[in-house]
Each structure stands twice: as C-alpha cells, then as structure tokens.
Amino acid sequence: MDNIEQLAHQPVEVSESAGDWVFPFTAIVGQERLQLALILTALVPEIGGVVIRGEKGTAKTTTVRALAPFLDGRLVNLPLGATEDRVVGSVDVEAVLTTGRARFNPGLLSAADGGILYVDEINLLPDHLVDSVLDAAATGRVVVERDGVSHSATSRFVLVGTMNPEEGELRPQLLDRFGLAVDVVASKDPAVRVEIIARRLAFDEDPGAFSSRFDSADSSLHERLAAARELLADVALTPTVLGRIASLCAAFDVDGMRADLVIARTARAHAAWRSAGLGVTAGEGAIGINDEDIKVAAEMALPHRRRRDPFDEPGLDTNQLDEAYDHAKDQFPDEEEQPQPEDLDQQDPPQQPTDPQEAQPEQGQPEQQGSAGGKGGRAEQGAPFRGTHN
C-alpha cells in the first residue's frame, strides 16, 4: 500500500497538480490515530510536528500526502542528500557586493510555508539539518546568516517525519523537539487487511472513479477543519486544565517543560476539533477542555519523552495514564461555581440556634456535616459544581 513512498527520495518538491491523483484521506483504513495527529498539528502547527514510527508498508507516506489537499500549501519533500543551502536557503553575497541589496535564494523550508514539510527516514538525516528544520517548525521562521548578512522569512508548516526504529533512533534531544509521536503497525485483523488491499487495487485501477466515492466525506472533513480553526479562539485553557497537564507530566517524570506546552496546545486543538464535529459554531461562548482532550493529547505527546529502560515496549500504558490523570484531578478538582452577587442578596440568612445547648454538639456526638462548624463545606450543602464537559 506504500509504493508511493519511493517519491520521498526525489530531490524535488512534490506538487499536487490537477492531474496528479492522491489517495483520499478519508479512504485510509486502520490509521485513525495517525490521521488525528496530523489533523491536530494542521490546526495548530505550533504543536511542533509529528514523528511517525513504524515499519515500511503501513501507509505513512500515503496518509501524509492525503492531508496536503486540505491545507493552503503543498507537500514538500526533504531528501536525505539535501545540502544545508538547499534546505534553509542562502544569501547571494555577490549581489550584496555589486548592488548593495541582499538577494535571498529560498530553500525547502520557505517552499513548505503553509503546507507540509515531509522528511522520510528522518533518523538518517544529519543532525545539523534536523536542528534547522525543528527550529523553523518551532518559530515559524527561517533565518539565514552569511558573511554578516542576515535574512529571515516566514516558514510556517506542518512538520512530519517518518522513521523505522530498526534502522536507528533519533537522539533523545531531537526526538523531544517533535510535538507528537505516533507508532503505526499493520493490522492483524484479516478483514481490515482485505479492505486495505481492495481499496488500494481499486485506486490503482481507476483513481478518478475511486476518489469520487469519497468526495462527500472529504468535503465534510474540509468543512470541519475550517470550523475547528474558527473555534480555536473560543477554547479556554483554564488554571485547572493547566494544573492537570502539569501534574500528568510530573507523574511521568519528563524532562523540561516542552511536554506541558505540547499537551496544552494539542488538547486545545482537540477540543476545537471535537466541538466542530458536534456542530458548535464560533462565538457561541467559551469551549471547555475535557478529560478526553487532555488524555488524547497526553497519549501522543508523552510516549517519546518518558524515561524508560532500553527493553521497555514503546507507547504509553493506558492504565498508568488513567491513574496519573485521576491523581491530577484530585490535585486540581473542578472549581465550585460561586453564586453571583444578585443571588447572594436573595438567599435567606443562616438560622441561628435559639437554645445555647444547640450551639455545641453533645459530648461524644460528631458534628453534623453541613453545619456551620462542620467540615463538609459548601460542597456538602448541595452547592452546584461545574461539571466536566464531555
């Protein structure tokens, strides 16, 4: 199914012309988590890109190429043999000396602005090029300096790197700078494998007819992406949400603060994506981030950052994540809704005991919860709580 991965080694950009058929994004089977990671990163490129780990033939390149038509830019391939000038761009110093004006020759990072920068086998790319790519992905700009001449240009793209762990790992310092990580494997379910084969063969036989079957689904996806972008401004990152994210990252003993930021940005993107799927429109009010949003973000942001022994299985233990999140909720519970000032004026004053003996509990009898001196507080007097939005 991944025959088109050979295109990743071409030393030129991959353009999406009208006559170049791309396998429909909504026709891909069995890679829902990868598709979601790409969508969330497309919504918020500041997440920092996606690194996809898995063996050949698992539709990594097919899925990445299928997303390109939903973005404003194109898919640009960064080949392993590219030079630094080809990747970053260069400043024509001769033009500076002869005309007094700097002339910038854009590289692949500039060409990817607004689209996808795709690096196949990124674990085999020289470290200094990986650093340049990650810097541009994080800042949204590419900076070229040569012989005292400096030039910067916009370079805001969705970074996607693929790698086969059997061929070597990225250095932890570089792997940590990718926002999300997704492990892909071929399905062991015969029914799923049959469907994958049937769809690939049908596409190869008549790509136009096959793609038309998914026009409606692709159109709906395009509309949902547009709606989610509009909703991003309405998503609220409250102190409670940030506290739970910080508690999760501390529980998994990750280094630095990058994981916290990535989970916050990813949870915000997921909340917008989820709300768009429910038909919520921009301007209706603040959108809360719920447990699902945070857990989905953590499942993709923590696996490649957590400390583990060399022989540990990749991924994240869902039971461990659930336990850590339950602890985070205990540390940062939902805030109690406080009554508005006009409500306070309408409340009856508390009843004072008329018998002095009633003011003190009898010897040996515990104080009743909910009383003025009890430990129950307002929560046990029936005060409402702000529920979690699901």
N, C-alpha and C positions, 0 to 999 in steps of 0.2 A: 504493500500500500504506500510505501515511502520511496517509490522510484524517483520522484522528482527531487529527492534530497541531493541528487547529483548536481543540481543547479546551484547549490550552496558553495561549490568550489569555483564558480566562474568569477573572474576578477572584475566584473562589471556589476552595475546596479540591476536589480530585477524590476522591470517596469511592468505595469498592468495595463496593457493596451486593450482596445476593444475586441481584438481577435484572439487574445490570449485567455483561454478559459481557465478559471481557478475553481478547484473543488469547493462546493458550497460549505460555508461554515456550519450551517445547521444540519448538514448531511453527515457530519462526522459522528461516528459511533464509538462509545466507550471511553471518551476522554473528557468527561464533563468537568472534572476538577481543573484540568489544563485550560479548557475553554473559559472557565470562570476567572482563573488567574489572569489570563490575557485581557479579558473584558475589564476587570477592575484596574489593571495597570493602564489600559487605554483611557479609562475615565480620569485617573489621577496619575499621570506619568511620574510625579514626584515620589511615588512609591519606590521607584528605583529599578524597575525591570523584573524580569522573570528568568531564572535559570532552570532549564528542563533537563532532568537526568533520566537516562534510560537507554536501553539497547536500540539498535537500528530497527527500522521497520515498525515503529509504534506511532506513526503519523505525526511526529513532532513538526517536521517542516510543513507537511500538508496543513496542519492546524494553524500554524503561524501565517502562512501565505493566505489562508482563507480569511483571516481577520483584516488584511490590508484594505479590501474594498470598503470597509466600514469606517476608515479613517480618512482624514483630509489629504494625507501624503501617501507616498508609495513605500513599498518594501525595498530596502537597500541591503544588499548582502556585503558583509565584510569578509573577504577571503583571508585564509591563513597567511598567504605570502605577501600581503599588502605592506607597503612601507609606511613609515610614520607620516611623511608628507602626503601620501595618498589617503590616509585615514583622517588626520587632523586638518590638513590643508597647509598652505605655505604662503609666505610673503615674498613677492618679487622684489628683492633688494635692488636689482639693476634698474627697475623702473623708478625706485625711490631716488637713486643717484642721478638719473637722467632727467626725470620730470619733476622730482620733488614731491611726488604723490605715491603713497603706498598702494600697491595693487595686490589684492588678496585672491589667491587661487583656491577656491573651496575644495574640501575633501569630502569623504563619505559621511562624516558627522554632520556637515552642513546639508548634504543632499538628503539626509534622513529626517530633516526638520519637518515635523507634522506627521510623520509616518512611523515606520518600524525599522529599526536597525537590527539586522539578524546576523548572529555570529554562530556558525556551526562549528562544533568541536572547540568551544571557547577555552577549554582546559589546555589546548595545544597552542593557543595564541601567546606570543611573547608577553611577559608581564608588563612591560612598559606601555604596550598598546592597550592592554586590558585596563591599566590605570587611566589612560587618556579617555577611553570610552566611558568608564564609570564616572570620571569627573564630569564629563559633558552630560551624562544622564542625570547626575545629581543636581547640577547647577542650571541646566537648560541653556548653557552657552559653551562655545568652544573658543579657546584663546590660543593664538599663535604668536610666539615671540621669536624674533630672529635679528641678530645684529643691532639690538637697540630699538627695533621697530616692533610694535605690538598691535595686534588686531583681534577683535572679538566679534563673534556673530552668533545669532540665535541658533540653538540646536536642541530643540525640544522634541524628543522622540520616545517611542516605546522600545526599550531595550530587551531583546530576547536572545539568550544564549543557550545552546544545547551542548550536551556532553555525555559521553559514555564513561561511567566511573571505572570500568575495566581498563580504560586507556590512561588513567591517571586523574587525580583530583586537582581542583583549583586550590591554591594556597588559602588557608582559612581567612587571612586578611582580605583577600579578594572576594572569596565566596560570601563573606559577611556583608559586603557592599551591595550585593544583589538584594533587592527588596524581598522577593518571594522565591521560593523553590518548590518545584513540583516533580515528584518521581512518577514516571509513566512506565507501565508494563503492559504487555499484550494480554488480553483477556483469556482466561482458561475455559470460559463458557463456550461450548461449540455453537450454540445459537447465535451468540454475539459475533463469533468469528465468521460464521456463514454470512451474516448480514454485511459485515465489513467487506468480504470478498465480493458479494453480489453488487454492492454499491460501487466498488472500485471498477469492476468489469463493465458495469453499465455506463459509468462515466467515461471510461476509455473508448467504449464503442460509439457513443454519441453524447459528447459533453453538453451540447446545447439542449437536447431533449431532457437529459438527466437534470441539468441545472434548473430548468424551468419547473420541475416538480417541487423545487424548494424556494421558488420566488416569493411566495406568500410568507413563509417562515423567515426568510432573510429580510424581507421588508418589515416584518414585525420587530425583528431584532434591531434593525436600524432605528426604528421609531423609539424603541425602549432605550437604546443608548442615548439618543438625543434628549429624551425626557429625563434620564438619570443625570445627565450633565446639568440640566436646568435645576435639578433638585439638590445638587451638592451644596449650594449656598444655604439651604434650609436645614442641613444636618447639624445637630448640636453635639459638640464634644464637651460634655459636662464634667465637672470635677469628679463626680462619681465614676464615670466611664474611664477617665484618665487614671483614677486610682486603681481600678480593677486591672487595667492594662499593665500598670507599673507592678502590681502585685504578681501578676502572671509571669512577667519577665524575671522578677526577682526569684520566683519559685523555681524557674528552670535555669537559674544561675548563668544567664547570658552576659557576655562582656559588653560594656559600654551602654549607650542609650539608643543606638540605631534601631534595635528591635522594637522599643517602645514607640518610636516615631512611625515606623513602618506599620505596626499593628493599628495605631490610631488612624493613619491615612487610609489603610485598607478597610478597616471597619466603617469608616465614613463613606468610602466608595460603595461598599456592600450595602449599607443602609439606603443609599440613594438608588442603587440597582434594584434592591428588594422592593422599595416603595414604588418605583416606576412600574414594576411588574404588577403591583396592586392597583394601579391606576391613579396614584396620587399625583397631583399637579403642583407645580411651583407656586409659592405664595400662599398656600393653604395654612401655613404655620410651621413651627419647628418640628423636625423629624427626629425622634429619639433613636439612639443606637441601642439595640437589644442584645441579649445573650448570644443569639445566633451570629450576629455581625462580628462580635469580638472573637468567638470561637473559630469561625471560618478564617478570620484574619490570622489568628494565632497558629492554626494548623498549617498555614503556608509560609509564615514568617519565622517560626521558631525551629523547625527541624534542622536546618543547616547552620544554626547558630548555637544550639545547645551543646554543652560539653558531653562527650561520650567516649567510651573506650573503642579501640580500633575494631573490635569484633562485634560491636553492637549493630543491630539492624537499623537501617535508615528509617526516617519518618518519625512520627510522634505517637506515643501511646495515648489513645483517646481516654482511657480510664485515668491516667495520670493528669491529663489536661482537665478532665471533669473535676477531679479532686482539687486541683490547684485553683480552678475557677470558683468552686464552692467556697474555698477559703477566702478568695478575693472578694466574693460577695459578702462574706461575714465581716471582713475588714471595712468594706465600703458598701454598706446597705443602701437600699433605695431611700432617698430623702423623704421625710414626712411632709406632707402638704400642710402648710401653715394657714390658718384662717385669715381671710382678708380683713382689713380694719373695719369695714362696714358690718362684717359678720360678727366681730367681737362686740360691737355695740348692741347687737340683737340677742347675744347669749345671756341667759339668766345667770345672776351672780351665784357663786357656790353657796350651798346651805351650810350654816354654821350650827354645830351641835348646841342644843339648849341645855342639856344636862352635862355638868362638868365631867361626870364619870364617862360620858360617851367620848370625850376628847382623848382619853387614853385607853388602849386596849387592856382587856382583863389580863391578870397575871397568868402567864403560861399560854395565852392565846396569841397566835401570829396576827400581824396587821393584815387587814384585807387588802388584796391588790386592787388598785384603782382608787384607794382612799388618798386623802391629802398627804399623808405621811408615808404611803406605800412606795414600793419600788417599781410598780408597774408602769408609771409614766402615762403619757397620753396614748401610747400605742395600745394599752390595755383598757383605756376608757372608750375605745371604739373609734378613735380618730382615724380618718382615712389615710391610706398610704398611696403614693404614686406607683402604680403597677408598672411592671415591665411590659413594654410594647412588643408583642410578638407578631 
